């Protein structure tokens, strides 16, 4: 199975993933660079018959919360490269194959800066047309991409798939299910920071993805979290991927919202989400607040849930077609 990372030489965990670099086809290149002094691990996909002396549009792809570049971010990066784009999918600082200690810090500033850093690097890659750089963010990477595009005008077009507003959910809970415990969770995060300083790092969502049984999955409520455990723990597992994050990260997450200054986005904007996703309201809210651009579109993939946009057909093909049409038109 192509989705089995252990059977792919690049440890890619998605269907139809590249298994070798061949002349005349899309190739993958493992690269490393520094962002704020931290080593970033990334994959660059180059289109078929790539010629470094020519000029190509480029897309930076930000992965979901808990995800890594070898999963859905790589899938869409490869699909765009197949249509003539140079694309980059990078692991967030402190996560995946990238450096940074303690592990799995998940702060908005870092995630947003990761997107700026991808642009810094891709601008220097041979063949990239610096005037035609777009951004794609998936799940949590979508919210951070919206935030990055508010200020970074090197991003000429912005797209999201199943956008997840991390700050909103860490603050209020999914579909506002935890509003009553905000102050309690802030106290826990504050206490965790004290423990971090003492060298006893505390983690939230510290779950062993591989240890979850089918019986435990069946007991979970249907929707984002159960499907997420299936995707990350079973069908598209990668050892660098984990849902856990430092509890002290909540000090920054709870006070963050991807839409706070979304009116600063003047670039063309495409937002894609499943019509049956329990996170759809986040894309709808962000789209309504994005008043700075008149060139915007919200596409609902009929019948798709949040996680199904990561892997399931025909949804992936539909999303890829929408993204390609958008980038082809706007870049």
C-alpha positions in Angstrom: 0.0 0.0 0.0 1.3 3.4 -0.9 -0.3 4.8 2.3 2.0 2.5 4.3 5.0 4.8 5.1 7.2 1.8 5.8 6.9 0.6 2.2 7.7 4.0 0.7 11.4 5.0 0.3 10.5 8.6 1.2 8.2 7.4 4.0 5.2 9.1 2.3 1.9 8.0 3.7 -0.7 8.6 1.0 -2.2 6.8 -2.0 -0.4 7.2 -5.3 2.7 8.6 -3.6 6.0 8.9 -5.4 8.1 5.8 -4.9 11.2 6.8 -6.9 12.5 9.8 -8.8 12.4 9.3 -12.6 13.3 11.5 -15.5 10.3 13.1 -17.1 8.1 12.7 -14.0 7.4 14.6 -10.8 10.4 14.3 -8.4 10.7 14.8 -4.7 13.7 16.4 -3.0 14.4 16.3 0.7 15.8 19.6 2.0 16.7 21.3 5.3 17.0 24.9 6.1 16.8 27.2 9.2 13.9 29.2 10.4 14.6 31.3 13.5 17.7 29.1 14.0 15.7 25.9 14.1 16.3 23.1 11.5 13.3 22.6 9.3 12.8 19.3 7.4 10.9 19.7 4.1 10.0 18.0 0.9 10.1 19.9 -2.4 8.1 18.5 -5.4 9.2 19.5 -8.8 7.1 19.0 -11.9 7.7 16.6 -14.8 10.6 17.7 -17.0 11.6 20.3 -14.4 14.2 22.7 -15.8 15.9 24.9 -13.2 16.6 27.6 -15.9 12.8 28.1 -16.5 10.3 29.9 -14.3 7.5 28.1 -12.4 4.8 29.2 -10.0 5.2 27.8 -6.5 2.9 26.7 -3.6 3.8 26.4 0.1 1.7 23.8 1.8 1.1 23.8 5.6 0.1 20.6 7.3 -2.7 19.9 9.8 -2.3 20.0 13.6 -0.5 16.8 14.6 0.3 15.9 11.0 3.5 15.8 9.1 4.7 16.6 5.5 4.5 12.9 4.5 0.7 12.8 4.9 -2.1 14.9 3.4 0.2 18.0 2.9 2.4 15.8 0.7 -0.6 14.4 -1.2 -1.8 17.9 -2.3 1.8 19.1 -2.9 2.3 16.2 -5.2 -1.0 16.7 -7.0 -0.1 20.4 -7.6 3.4 19.5 -8.8 1.8 17.1 -11.4 0.1 20.3 -12.8 3.4 22.2 -13.2 3.9 23.8 -9.8 7.0 23.6 -7.6 5.6 22.8 -4.2 7.0 22.6 -0.7 5.6 20.8 2.4 7.6 21.3 5.6 7.3 19.9 9.1 6.5 22.6 11.6 9.3 23.6 14.0 9.4 21.5 17.1 7.4 18.8 15.3 7.9 15.9 12.9 11.3 15.7 11.3 12.1 19.4 12.2 14.3 20.5 15.1 13.3 22.4 18.3 13.1 21.5 22.0 11.0 20.6 23.9 9.2 18.5 21.3 5.7 19.3 20.1 5.4 22.9 21.1 2.4 24.1 19.1 2.2 27.9 19.3 0.6 30.0 16.7 3.6 32.3 16.3 5.8 29.4 15.4 3.3 27.8 13.0 2.8 31.2 11.2 6.5 31.8 11.1 7.0 28.3 9.6 4.9 29.5 6.6 7.0 32.7 6.3 10.0 30.4 6.4 8.8 28.1 3.6 8.4 31.2 1.5 11.9 32.4 2.4 13.3 29.1 1.3 11.2 28.5 -1.8 12.1 31.9 -3.2 15.7 30.8 -3.4 14.9 27.4 -5.1 16.0 27.3 -8.8 13.2 27.9 -11.2 10.7 29.5 -8.8 9.1 32.7 -10.0 9.0 34.9 -6.9 6.1 36.9 -8.3 3.9 33.7 -8.4 3.9 32.2 -5.0 0.7 30.8 -3.5 -0.2 29.2 -0.2 -2.3 26.2 0.8 -3.1 25.4 4.3 -4.9 22.2 5.5 -6.8 21.9 8.8 -4.8 23.8 11.4 -2.3 24.7 8.7 -5.3 26.4 7.0 -5.9 28.7 10.0 -2.2 29.6 10.2 -2.0 30.2 6.5 -4.9 32.7 6.8 -2.9 34.4 9.5 0.4 34.4 7.6 -1.3 35.8 4.4 -2.7 38.8 6.4 0.8 40.3 6.5 3.0 38.4 4.1 2.3 39.9 0.7 4.7 37.6 -1.0 1.7 35.2 -0.9 -0.2 36.1 -4.0 -3.1 33.7 -3.6 -4.5 31.9 -0.6 -6.3 28.5 -0.3 -7.4 26.3 2.6 -8.8 22.8 2.8 -10.9 21.9 5.9 -9.6 25.0 7.7 -9.3 24.5 11.5 -9.2 27.6 13.6 -6.9 26.2 16.3 -7.2 29.1 18.7 -11.0 29.1 18.6 -11.2 25.4 19.3 -8.6 25.4 22.0 -10.5 28.2 23.6 -14.1 27.2 23.2 -13.9 23.6 22.3 -15.2 22.0 19.1 -18.5 23.6 18.3 -18.3 25.6 21.5 -18.4 22.5 23.8 -15.9 23.7 26.4 -16.7 27.4 27.0 -17.4 26.7 30.7 -13.9 25.4 31.3 -11.8 28.1 29.7 -10.5 29.6 33.0 -9.8 26.1 34.4 -7.8 25.2 31.3 -5.9 28.5 31.4 -4.9 27.7 34.9 -3.7 24.2 33.9 -1.6 25.8 31.1 -0.2 28.3 33.5 0.8 25.6 35.9 2.3 23.6 33.1 4.5 26.5 32.1 6.0 26.4 35.6 6.6 22.7 35.3 8.2 23.2 31.9 10.7 25.7 33.4 11.6 23.1 36.0 12.3 20.5 33.2 9.1 18.5 33.7 7.3 19.2 30.4 3.6 18.5 30.4 1.6 17.4 27.4 -2.1 17.5 26.3 -3.7 14.9 24.0 -0.8 12.6 24.8 -2.2 9.5 23.1 -0.4 6.6 21.6 -1.9 6.5 18.1 -0.7 3.0 17.4 -2.1 1.7 20.7 -5.8 2.5 19.9 -7.9 -0.6 19.4 -10.8 -0.9 17.0 -13.0 -1.4 20.1 -11.9 1.9 21.5 -12.4 3.7 18.2 -15.9 2.3 18.0 -16.8 3.9 21.3 -15.7 7.3 20.2 -18.4 9.8 19.0 -18.5 9.9 15.2 -16.8 12.8 13.6 -13.5 14.6 13.5 -11.7 13.0 16.4 -12.7 9.4 15.7 -11.9 9.7 12.0 -8.7 11.5 12.9 -7.5 8.6 15.1 -8.3 6.2 12.3 -6.4 8.3 9.7 -3.4 9.1 11.9 -3.3 5.9 13.8 -4.2 3.3 11.3 -4.8 4.0 7.6 -2.1 6.8 7.1 0.1 6.4 10.2 3.5 8.0 10.3 5.8 7.7 13.3 6.6 11.4 13.3 2.9 12.3 13.6 1.3 12.8 17.0 -1.7 14.6 18.4 0.1 15.7 21.6 1.3 19.2 22.3 2.8 20.9 25.2 0.1 22.0 27.6 1.8 25.4 28.1 1.1 26.0 24.4 -2.5 26.7 25.4 -1.4 30.0 26.9 -0.8 31.2 23.3 -3.4 29.1 21.6 -6.4 30.2 23.7 -5.7 33.9 23.0 -5.2 33.3 19.3 -7.8 33.5 16.5 -7.0 33.0 12.8 -9.7 35.5 11.8 -8.8 38.4 14.1 -7.3 40.5 11.2 -8.5 38.5 8.3 -9.8 41.7 6.6 -6.1 42.3 5.8 -6.2 39.6 3.2 -6.6 41.3 -0.1 -5.3 38.4 -2.2 -7.6 36.0 -4.0 -9.0 33.5 -1.5 -10.4 30.0 -1.9 -11.7 28.0 1.0 -12.8 24.3 0.6 -14.5 22.2 3.2 -16.7 19.2 3.4 -20.4 19.7 3.6 -20.7 17.2 6.4 -17.6 18.3 8.3 -18.1 19.2 12.0 -15.6 21.9 11.3 -17.4 23.5 8.4 -18.5 26.4 10.6 -14.9 27.6 10.9 -14.5 28.1 7.2 -17.9 29.7 7.0 -17.0 32.2 9.8 -13.6 33.0 8.3 -15.0 33.4 4.8 -17.7 35.9 6.1 -15.0 37.9 7.9 -12.7 38.1 4.9 -14.0 41.4 3.8 -10.7 42.7 2.4 -10.9 40.7 -0.8 -13.7 40.7 -3.3 -12.1 37.7 -5.1 -13.1 34.9 -2.8 -15.0 31.6 -3.0 -16.2 29.0 -0.5 -16.5 25.5 -2.0 -18.4 22.8 -0.1 -17.5 19.2 -1.1 -20.8 17.5 -1.0 -20.9 14.6 1.4 -17.4 14.9 2.7 -16.4 15.1 6.4 -13.3 16.9 7.6 -10.9 13.9 7.6 -12.3 12.5 4.3 -10.9 15.5 2.5 -7.5 14.2 3.4 -7.7 10.9 1.5 -11.1 9.7 0.3 -12.2 9.6 -3.4 -13.8 11.2 -5.2 -13.3 14.1 -2.8 -9.5 14.4 -3.2 -9.9 14.6 -7.0 -12.6 17.2 -6.6 -10.5 19.3 -4.3 -7.4 19.0 -6.4 -9.4 20.1 -9.5 -10.7 23.1 -7.6 -7.2 24.1 -6.3 -5.6 23.7 -9.7 -8.3 25.8 -11.4 -7.9 28.5 -8.8 -4.1 28.6 -8.9 -4.0 28.4 -12.7 -6.3 31.4 -12.9 -4.8 33.5 -10.2 -1.1 32.7 -10.5 
